[in-house]
Amino acid sequence: MKINERLFRGSTSTEDTGKKRTQRIKLSGITTVFSRFVTMGAGLISIPLTAHYLGTERFGLWLALSTLLTWVGIADLGLANSLTNALSTADGKEDREGARRITANAVFLVLSLTAIIAILLLVIHSRISWDKVFNVYSPQAIAEVDSAVLVCILIFSMRLSLSLPKRIFSGYQETYLYEGWSLVSNILAFSTLVIAINLRSSLPVLLAAFFGVASIGDLLAGFHIFFGRYKWLRPNLNDFSWQDVKWLFSAGSWFWIAQISTIAMFQTDLIIVTQLFGAEEVATYGVVLKLFNFIGTIALSFLGPLWPAYSEALARNDIAWIIKTFKRSILVSCLWSLPTGALLSIICPWIVGSWVGEDAIPSYGLILAMFLTSSIIPVAHCVGMLVNGLLEVKMAAVVWIVQGVVNIFLSIFLGYQLGSSGVALSTALCLLMFSVIFTGKKVVRKVKILHKI
């Protein structure tokens, strides 16, 4: 009788679990969109504030350094991403003990890596002529660039040490809780930036006021996890295990390779533009990039929660839900990106001229290239979330690292041929060929095989 009851509960739980999974995705998506709108609104307002205050060259330096801060994702060797999959799988199996153990070892490893990387960066910092690296010429920019890089190193280290809370919430499909803390910290960051500008502060102080304060959200999220919602995940030295460390590094290594590819795809554009055309051109390119990033950011707000949801569904063998959700994600992404991108293309010159000035108004070639890129990125995200959720990162990482390398060289080549628009066009072409077509076919074939089993 007990066995029959258990089987009966299992037969109905798949549908119920699928509904709950979808509800969490919607809630996380809506919360993330709201948080992103507020954050992006603050970012859009900060663009003319910082551009007019810093001037063209120092503003270009601000954009380039802020891009470098996004590289924190590769510094953890993929540990945070492997933790997401481990927790979502453990959640599907209702394995709290395994979740606690793997979380503790991830925390120990990330803190150790942070200490090592911070020391190395500080040693390297004093031995490089940063004014030559960023191609700046004005006396004020040259005077501030060394201190600005030092501040970025400190912020980078802080972000790395606090990289796990977001992934823990994500692993349990409760991204909406993390976004609440992120929203609070971003509002504080914008407020401190305005204060710093009114006080006529230097570029390093502005970086600390904005990006440093923004990291407070991760700190608060960590306290929420280990002293509130998930007290049983709190790290304990007795949970240290070389076996878990080995697994984290093994699983994380492929995520790390994939992250390097992502950096090569999305975070090298401003550096390439800096080297090819100087810091002044970065101001135009960077503003247009931030404007069109709106499309991918909103799309990722709903697509991001699919990753742990796919992993949890895989652990429960709910392949039908995975197939239905993936198809729906592709359709919704296209319906969002194409009309929104077309609208932004029309109003882009007016917005950029209003924000930064008429000198920064982009060419139609750059606008078109950004439109193509922003239309493809959401579809590539759909494929990427499925890849991560199905633990097929090893297959995709090899493709994506080739994609990243090709993108760098193609960006340089097309940059010389077409100007800054060629750099953006390279990203669109590489994403379409490698992330959407090639990787998409591979992962869809994997889903079909799982569905037949």
Secondary structure, 3 states (H helix, E strand, C coil): CHHHHHHHHHHHHHHHHHHHHHHHHHHHHHHHHHHHHHHHHHHHHHHHHHHHHHHHHHHHHHHHHHHHHCCHHHHCCCHHHHHHHHHHHHHHHCCHHHHHHHHHHHHHHHHHHHHHHHHHHHHHHCCCCHHHHCCCCCHHHHHHHHHHHHHHHHHHHHHHHCCHHHHHHHHCCCHHHHHHHHHHHHHHHHHHHHHHHHCCCCHHHHHHHHHHHHCHHHHHHHHHHHHHHCHHHCCCHHHCCHHHHHHHHHHHHHHHHHHHHHHHHHCCHHHHHHHHHCHHHHHHHHHHHHHHHHHHHHHHHHHCCHHHHHHHHHHCCCHHHHHHHHHHHHHHHHHHHHHHHHHHHHHHHHHHHHHCCHHHCCCHHHHHHHHHHHHHHHHHHHHHHHHHHCCCHHHHHHHHHHHHHHHHHHHHHHHHHHCHHHHHHHHHHHHHHHHHHHHHHHHHHHHHHHHHC
